Amino acid sequence: MRLKLVAVAVAALVPVVTMLGYNEYAMRQQRGDEVRAQAAQAARQASSEVERIVEGAQSLLVAVTSMPSVRHLDAGNCNDALRSLAGNVPNVATIFVVKLDGTPVCGSIPIPAGIAFADRDYVRKAIETEDFVVGKYTKSRVTGAAVLPLAMPIVEDSAVAAVVVSGIRLDWLQNRIVERGLSPGSAVTLADEDGTVVARVPLPERFVGTVIPDEFQRLVHADKPGIIQLTSQDGTERVLGYRPIAQPRSPLYVSAGVSTSEAFAPINRATIVNSLGIVLGAVVSLLLALFIGNRFILSPIVRIGDVMDDWRSGSTTARTGMKPIDELHAVGASLDALLDELERRRVQNEQAEEDRGLLVRELAHRVKNGFTLVQAIARQTFARSDPAHYQSFSERLSALASTYDLILSREGSASSIRDVLAAALRAHSADADRITVQGPDVVLPADLALPLSLVVHELATNATKYGSLGAENGRVSITWSHTGRGIDLSWREAGGPPVEEPSRKGFGSVLIERAFPAAARASSRTEFRADGLVFDLSFALREPNGRQQVSELRTARNENA
């Protein structure tokens, strides 16, 4: 029962756990979509910022190429103009003009002698394309600082006359990314077309100037922006939004990553809290189920069971004492009412049994008086005139009286076939050693016990007069068996004088044939053998009451013993 109560408590928790699990799944799906959208948005914003910076730098160089001193390659005026301009533009390192052979003409700062720029890719590309060019991660030959080089050709008469060279300061670019602000665990990376990192937040000192790993190089030149989930080089698992290089508007690769642990931290905390709540709720539910089950279910059931056991053990005063405050207590109260009714009926039955016993004893007394009166009338009527017939009648009457005594002593219900035979043969007690009785202990109802007693008495009387019991060495064997249809009884005489079949039927023969009721379907067979009479009798037995009465009879015998 306790396991069933626990199962009920667990079953009650299943919908709650299922609902929380579904909410958890839905929240994580929703948060995952939000994180992906956040990463894509961060990459898009960072890319837009880079585009604005590059466009601003391009506009600056376009303006420089329009300056007369620059276009005429007037070194003195050009130096002054570029120095004044660079001082007002903090995001560029230097601005200078070089010839087609890469030798400097003028600049915002003095350029040491012997320095040339003809080998720089961005200078050659600007001359070839006659267009604005953004170079790769470079260490400046003039300042030694890391820059993102820029080149703008000066075109005169449809030909490139010189190239204006500048560079975006990577320390300034790094600060711009930091100023934008990032959520905890997030990261932004800018890289050139070779995958060399030009700016990184966080840990710029670790990653700027390094190359993106080969497994992620495909993202630098991808066909379109995208979102992936990966473990970054710093060991953090992130959802990464990336925008590949798309010249000329987006000369840098941009990626923005959102930390999954930080993004899902509130949900993880909520999951832990909910799990602890479920565990605590389950423990409390189980304890309450056990307590309430013991108090309001198990205890009443145990009490009812104990009362029933006590009642079966003979304690008829045992009661649950329950009031119908709920269903189980109502059962207990009903059980008490039933036991009260059974006790009342038991008392009534005992009283009725006592009254019946008194009536049976009175009936037995009156039956005996009736037999005595009949015997007295018979003695006065023909005892002297016909002593032989009187003696036969008296013995038959005594056998009948003995059988009635036997039946009445069993309260008119049933008698053992062995006791019936003993009562019928009581008048021949002197010949008891010569009479053997053998058969199972079968109980006969009253309407079969009486005729069997008369038949056996008649057989014994005839055996005494004409058969084996009248001889000195004669014997009688009475055997019976209990078959499926009833009783088969056999009377066999031996050791007596030769017997002959009578020429007419006397009263005894008629009695034997007609003693049993029709319902018994009695049948008999008589053989007059030279060595003695053989009589076989069969009659049906009412089986349903037989087994119960055997038990009653054995109980009565044990009590008498």
Secondary structure, DSSP 8 states (H G I E B T S, - for coil): -HHHHHHHHHHHHHHHHHHHHHHHHHHHHHHHHHHHHHHHHHHHHHHHHHHHHHHHHHHHHHHHHTSHHHHTT-HHHHHHHHHHHHHT-TTEEEEEEE-TTS-EEEESS---TT---TT-HHHHHHHHHTS-EE--SEE-TTT--EEEEEEEEEEETTEEEEEEEEEEEHHHHHHHHHHH---TT-EEEEE-TT-BEEEEES-HHHHTTSB--HHHHHHHT-SS-EEEEEE-TTS-EEEEEEE--BTTTB-SEEEEEEEHHHHTHHHHHHHHHHHHHHHHHHHHHHHHHHHHIIIIIIHHHHHHHHHHHHHHTT-TT------SSSHHHHHHHHHHHHHHHHHHHHHHHHHHHHHHHHHHHHHHHHHHHHHHHHHHHHHHHHTTT-HHHHHHHHHHHHHHHHHHHHHHHTTTSEEEHHHHHHHHTGGGGGGGGGEEEE----EEEHHHHHHHHHHHHHHHHHHHHTSGGGSTT-EEEEEEEE-SSEEEEEEEEESS------SS--HHHHHHHHSS-GGGT-EEEEEEETTEEEEEEEEE--HHHHHHHHHHHHHHHHHH-
